[in-house]
Amino acid sequence: MKASVDDLQTRTSELVNAAQGGEIIIIERDGEAVAELRPTPKKKKEMSDEEWRALVAKVYAEMEPVWRSMPQVDTDSGRFLEEDRF
């Protein structure tokens, strides 16, 4: 949707409601776009400690078979990486 600066002054509530509904309004001055009125991004809901623990448990349960399928090594991987640096 396009609106002039004059429209913005006279129809502010209508244009803000349109933006709140998801529309992007291009504001024009003398036929040239100078600004946009758009909806703000949805705020992400913070997880509670319980929700976080449940997510971690779910991811761990999904990844455990993958981790178990990886080859096991008899050496200390930290030492292996240290040796590889030199």
MIMI-622315 format. One record per atom (N, C-alpha, C, CB): atom name; x, y, z. Coordinates in Angstrom, 3 decimals. Glycine has a CB too. Example, Ala and Ser with C-alpha at 12.3 -4.5 7.8 and 13.67 -1.06 7.14 Angstrom:
BEGIN
R torlum     east    north       up
R      N   13.190   -5.690    7.800
R     CA   12.300   -4.500    7.800
R      C   13.200   -3.300    7.800
R     CB   11.308   -4.473    9.046
R      N   12.850   -2.250    7.080
R     CA   13.670   -1.060    7.140
R      C   12.900    0.030    7.870
R     CB   14.084   -0.598    5.725
END
This chain:
BEGIN
R torlum     east    north       up
R      N    0.849   -1.167    0.000
R     CA    0.000    0.000    0.000
R      C    0.896    1.230    0.000
R     CB   -0.967   -0.002    1.218
R      N    0.459    2.237   -0.696
R     CA    1.186    3.503   -0.736
R      C    0.345    4.591   -0.072
R     CB    1.539    3.897   -2.199
R      N    1.023    5.526    0.559
R     CA    0.339    6.658    1.181
R      C    1.266    7.866    1.110
R     CB   -0.066    6.341    2.666
R      N    0.668    9.023    0.978
R     CA    1.469   10.254    0.967
R      C    1.706   10.709    2.403
R     CB    0.764   11.378    0.142
R      N    2.600   11.670    2.546
R     CA    2.839   12.247    3.866
R      C    1.549   12.867    4.392
R     CB    3.972   13.306    3.812
R      N    0.766   13.500    3.514
R     CA   -0.525   14.072    3.930
R      C   -1.469   12.972    4.419
R     CB   -1.178   14.853    2.758
R      N   -1.496   11.833    3.702
R     CA   -2.320   10.700    4.140
R      C   -1.899   10.243    5.532
R     CB   -2.213    9.529    3.139
R      N   -0.604   10.198    5.733
R     CA   -0.087    9.751    7.037
R      C   -0.582   10.671    8.148
R     CB    1.463    9.709    7.028
R      N   -0.643   11.958    7.876
R     CA   -1.096   12.911    8.883
R      C   -2.601   12.799    9.138
R     CB   -0.746   14.329    8.451
R      N   -3.369   12.544    8.093
R     CA   -4.825   12.533    8.259
R      C   -5.402   11.143    8.549
R     CB   -5.473   13.087    7.021
R      N   -4.684   10.085    8.163
R     CA   -5.204    8.718    8.328
R      C   -4.266    7.856    9.174
R     CB   -5.415    8.060    6.956
R      N   -3.616    8.469   10.147
R     CA   -2.608    7.763   10.939
R      C   -3.146    6.466   11.527
R     CB   -2.103    8.657   12.055
R      N   -4.269    6.510   12.210
R     CA   -4.815    5.312   12.863
R      C   -5.098    4.210   11.852
R     CB   -6.097    5.658   13.626
R      N   -5.688    4.572   10.738
R     CA   -6.009    3.590    9.694
R      C   -4.738    2.928    9.157
R     CB   -6.783    4.263    8.539
R      N   -3.701    3.740    8.894
R     CA   -2.458    3.198    8.351
R      C   -1.720    2.339    9.384
R     CB   -1.554    4.337    7.874
R      N   -1.744    2.778   10.640
R     CA   -1.111    1.975   11.693
R      C   -1.849    0.646   11.860
R     CB   -1.090    2.751   13.035
R      N   -3.162    0.676   11.803
R     CA   -3.933   -0.569   11.892
R      C   -3.601   -1.511   10.735
R     CB   -5.440   -0.265   11.904
R      N   -3.427   -0.953    9.536
R     CA   -3.067   -1.767    8.379
R      C   -1.692   -2.395    8.583
R     CB   -3.087   -0.921    7.092
R      N   -0.750   -1.616    9.099
R     CA    0.590   -2.144    9.367
R      C    0.540   -3.219   10.450
R     CB    1.543   -1.009    9.789
R      N   -0.256   -2.977   11.466
R     CA   -0.399   -3.959   12.534
R      C   -0.967   -5.267   11.986
R     CB   -1.301   -3.410   13.654
R      N   -1.803   -5.154   10.951
R     CA   -2.385   -6.329   10.321
R      C   -1.444   -7.030    9.352
R     CB   -3.630   -5.943    9.605
R      N   -0.235   -6.511    9.188
R     CA    0.752   -7.185    8.350
R      C    1.126   -6.459    7.070
R     CB    0.253   -8.514    8.002
R      N    0.436   -5.371    6.755
R     CA    0.747   -4.640    5.526
R      C    1.983   -3.771    5.704
R     CB   -0.443   -3.778    5.099
R      N    2.682   -3.565    4.599
R     CA    3.794   -2.609    4.567
R      C    3.304   -1.407    3.787
R     CB    5.103   -3.231    3.920
R      N    3.367   -0.244    4.412
R     CA    2.883    0.980    3.779
R      C    4.096    1.805    3.366
R     CB    1.944    1.793    4.740
R      N    4.171    2.135    2.090
R     CA    5.240    2.981    1.572
R      C    4.758    4.428    1.655
R     CB    5.631    2.585    0.093
R      N    5.504    5.255    2.366
R     CA    5.163    6.666    2.511
R      C    5.908    7.435    1.419
R     CB    5.529    7.206    3.948
R      N    5.160    8.229    0.653
R     CA    5.752    8.977   -0.450
R      C    5.619   10.480   -0.233
R     CB    5.099    8.578   -1.770
R      N    6.623   11.181   -0.691
R     CA    6.579   12.647   -0.723
R      C    6.851   13.048   -2.165
R     CB    7.631   13.305    0.280
R      N    5.938   13.783   -2.743
R     CA    6.051   14.195   -4.154
R      C    6.254   12.988   -5.072
R     CB    7.218   15.188   -4.330
R      N    5.568   11.880   -4.764
R     CA    5.633   10.691   -5.600
R      C    6.864    9.826   -5.410
R     CB    5.559   11.091   -6.998
R      N    7.762   10.205   -4.493
R     CA    8.982    9.442   -4.252
R      C    8.909    8.777   -2.874
R     CB   10.234   10.357   -4.355
R      N    9.221    7.491   -2.818
R     CA    9.193    6.762   -1.544
R      C   10.247    7.336   -0.602
R     CB    9.434    5.238   -1.768
R      N    9.814    7.656    0.615
R     CA   10.741    8.229    1.594
R      C   10.792    7.427    2.896
R     CB   10.349    9.661    1.896
R      N    9.795    6.568    3.120
R     CA    9.775    5.800    4.370
R      C    8.834    4.614    4.222
R     CB    9.343    6.691    5.568
R      N    8.936    3.710    5.172
R     CA    8.031    2.565    5.239
R      C    7.431    2.479    6.625
R     CB    8.763    1.253    4.882
R      N    6.164    2.122    6.673
R     CA    5.489    1.819    7.928
R      C    5.182    0.331    7.848
R     CB    4.169    2.707    8.154
R      N    5.741   -0.440    8.761
R     CA    5.587   -1.889    8.698
R      C    5.356   -2.453   10.087
R     CB    6.818   -2.540    8.055
R      N    4.828   -3.678   10.161
R     CA    4.623   -4.285   11.478
R      C    5.965   -4.601   12.131
R     CB    3.769   -5.567   11.362
R      N    5.978   -4.535   13.431
R     CA    7.191   -4.916   14.151
R      C    7.281   -6.442   14.192
R     CB    7.200   -4.316   15.597
R      N    8.503   -6.970   14.264
R     CA    8.639   -8.428   14.344
R      C    8.005   -8.955   15.629
R     CB   10.125   -8.840   14.274
R      N    7.464  -10.149   15.547
R     CA    6.883  -10.765   16.739
R      C    7.984  -11.041   17.751
R     CB    6.129  -12.073   16.381
R      N    7.714  -10.716   18.988
R     CA    8.677  -10.969   20.047
R      C    8.662  -12.457   20.382
R     CB    8.363  -10.111   21.306
R      N    9.858  -13.033   20.448
R     CA    9.943  -14.451   20.770
R      C    9.670  -14.657   22.249
R     CB   11.324  -15.021   20.388
R      N    8.904  -15.687   22.527
R     CA    8.570  -16.013   23.900
R      C    9.791  -16.650   24.570
R     CB    7.339  -16.960   23.961
R      N   10.095  -16.188   25.770
R     CA   11.196  -16.793   26.508
R      C   10.753  -18.126   27.077
R     CB   11.687  -15.861   27.631
R      N   11.695  -19.073   27.112
R     CA   11.389  -20.399   27.643
R      C   11.590  -20.421   29.154
R     CB   12.267  -21.471   26.969
R      N   10.723  -21.137   29.817
R     CA   10.901  -21.346   31.244
R      C   12.004  -22.389   31.423
R     CB    9.561  -21.799   31.933
R      N   12.512  -22.521   32.644
R     CA   13.530  -23.538   32.930
R      C   13.010  -24.928   32.585
R     CB   13.955  -23.482   34.412
R      N   11.757  -25.170   32.877
R     CA   11.166  -26.481   32.598
R      C   11.113  -26.741   31.091
R     CB    9.750  -26.574   33.204
R      N   10.704  -25.732   30.318
R     CA   10.660  -25.882   28.864
R      C   12.059  -26.102   28.291
R     CB   10.016  -24.649   28.220
R      N   13.056  -25.375   28.833
R     CA   14.431  -25.516   28.377
R      C   14.940  -26.933   28.651
R     CB   15.337  -24.475   29.066
R      N   14.704  -27.429   29.850
R     CA   15.150  -28.793   30.191
R      C   14.486  -29.829   29.291
R     CB   14.840  -29.109   31.667
R      N   13.197  -29.650   28.995
R     CA   12.483  -30.580   28.118
R      C   13.073  -30.542   26.707
R     CB   10.974  -30.239   28.078
R      N   13.419  -29.356   26.218
R     CA   14.023  -29.241   24.888
R      C   15.384  -29.921   24.848
R     CB   14.161  -27.767   24.486
R      N   16.199  -29.684   25.857
R     CA   17.521  -30.311   25.917
R      C   17.380  -31.828   25.963
R     CB   18.312  -29.806   27.148
R      N   16.461  -32.337   26.759
R     CA   16.240  -33.780   26.854
R      C   15.794  -34.352   25.513
R     CB   15.196  -34.093   27.936
R      N   14.928  -33.626   24.813
R     CA   14.438  -34.089   23.499
R      C   15.580  -34.142   22.492
R     CB   13.310  -33.161   22.974
R      N   16.378  -33.085   22.435
R     CA   17.500  -33.050   21.491
R      C   18.501  -34.150   21.830
R     CB   18.194  -31.663   21.512
R      N   18.795  -34.315   23.107
R     CA   19.733  -35.361   23.520
R      C   19.214  -36.732   23.102
R     CB   19.962  -35.317   25.047
R      N   17.926  -36.993   23.327
R     CA   17.342  -38.285   22.967
R      C   17.418  -38.517   21.457
R     CB   15.881  -38.362   23.442
R      N   17.220  -37.460   20.668
R     CA   17.296  -37.593   19.215
R      C   18.726  -37.789   18.733
R     CB   16.694  -36.372   18.548
R      N   19.690  -37.185   19.417
R     CA   21.081  -37.248   18.977
R      C   21.842  -38.454   19.526
R     CB   21.789  -35.992   19.380
R      N   21.374  -39.031   20.608
R     CA   22.116  -40.134   21.229
R      C   22.410  -41.276   20.255
R     CB   21.339  -40.670   22.413
R      N   21.450  -41.729   19.419
R     CA   21.784  -42.799   18.468
R      C   22.886  -42.385   17.476
R     CB   20.529  -43.214   17.697
R      N   22.892  -41.120   17.098
R     CA   23.926  -40.637   16.183
R      C   25.280  -40.693   16.876
R     CB   23.615  -39.194   15.704
R      N   25.340  -40.205   18.117
R     CA   26.601  -40.216   18.853
R      C   27.099  -41.638   19.063
R     CB   26.439  -39.512   20.200
R      N   26.179  -42.551   19.374
R     CA   26.569  -43.951   19.615
R      C   27.057  -44.626   18.334
R     CB   25.387  -44.740   20.199
R      N   26.592  -44.167   17.176
R     CA   27.018  -44.784   15.916
R      C   28.406  -44.316   15.475
R     CB   26.007  -44.478   14.823
R      N   28.933  -43.283   16.106
R     CA   30.249  -42.774   15.731
R      C   31.331  -43.693   16.286
R     CB   30.448  -41.327   16.244
R      N   32.444  -43.797   15.571
R     CA   33.509  -44.685   16.040
R      C   34.075  -44.215   17.375
R     CB   34.627  -44.770   14.999
R      N   34.390  -45.177   18.210
R     CA   34.988  -44.883   19.514
R      C   36.509  -44.882   19.362
R     CB   34.533  -45.924   20.596
R      N   37.169  -43.988   20.057
R     CA   38.633  -43.927   20.017
R      C   39.173  -44.243   21.401
R     CB   39.130  -42.529   19.535
R      N   40.344  -44.871   21.417
R     CA   40.952  -45.262   22.693
R      C   41.880  -44.194   23.246
R     CB   41.716  -46.555   22.529
R      N   42.062  -43.136   22.518
R     CA   43.004  -42.114   22.944
R      C   42.267  -40.863   23.398
R     CB   43.979  -41.778   21.815
R      N   42.996  -40.020   24.071
R     CA   42.456  -38.739   24.541
R      C   42.414  -37.773   23.358
R     CB   43.320  -38.150   25.720
R      N   41.228  -37.359   22.953
R     CA   41.110  -36.494   21.774
R      C   41.790  -35.143   21.993
R     CB   39.636  -36.282   21.421
R      N   41.800  -34.655   23.222
R     CA   42.483  -33.396   23.506
R      C   43.968  -33.503   23.236
R     CB   42.249  -32.976   24.946
R      N   44.560  -34.630   23.648
R     CA   45.995  -34.853   23.397
R      C   46.241  -34.983   21.902
R     CB   46.503  -36.123   24.140
R      N   45.343  -35.657   21.200
R     CA   45.466  -35.819   19.758
R      C   45.469  -34.458   19.072
R     CB   44.326  -36.693   19.212
R      N   44.587  -33.572   19.483
R     CA   44.535  -32.231   18.891
R      C   45.797  -31.441   19.220
R     CB   43.295  -31.472   19.386
R      N   46.301  -31.569   20.421
R     CA   47.533  -30.868   20.794
R      C   48.687  -31.336   19.921
R     CB   47.864  -31.095   22.285
R      N   48.799  -32.650   19.707
R     CA   49.876  -33.193   18.878
R      C   49.744  -32.709   17.440
R     CB   49.870  -34.731   18.921
R      N   48.528  -32.553   16.966
R     CA   48.292  -32.151   15.593
R      C   48.693  -30.695   15.345
R     CB   46.834  -32.355   15.240
R      N   48.743  -29.895   16.373
R     CA   49.072  -28.470   16.219
R      C   50.566  -28.250   15.956
R     CB   48.649  -27.695   17.473
R      N   51.376  -29.184   16.336
R     CA   52.826  -28.974   16.202
R      C   53.407  -29.694   15.032
R     CB   53.534  -29.409   17.437
END
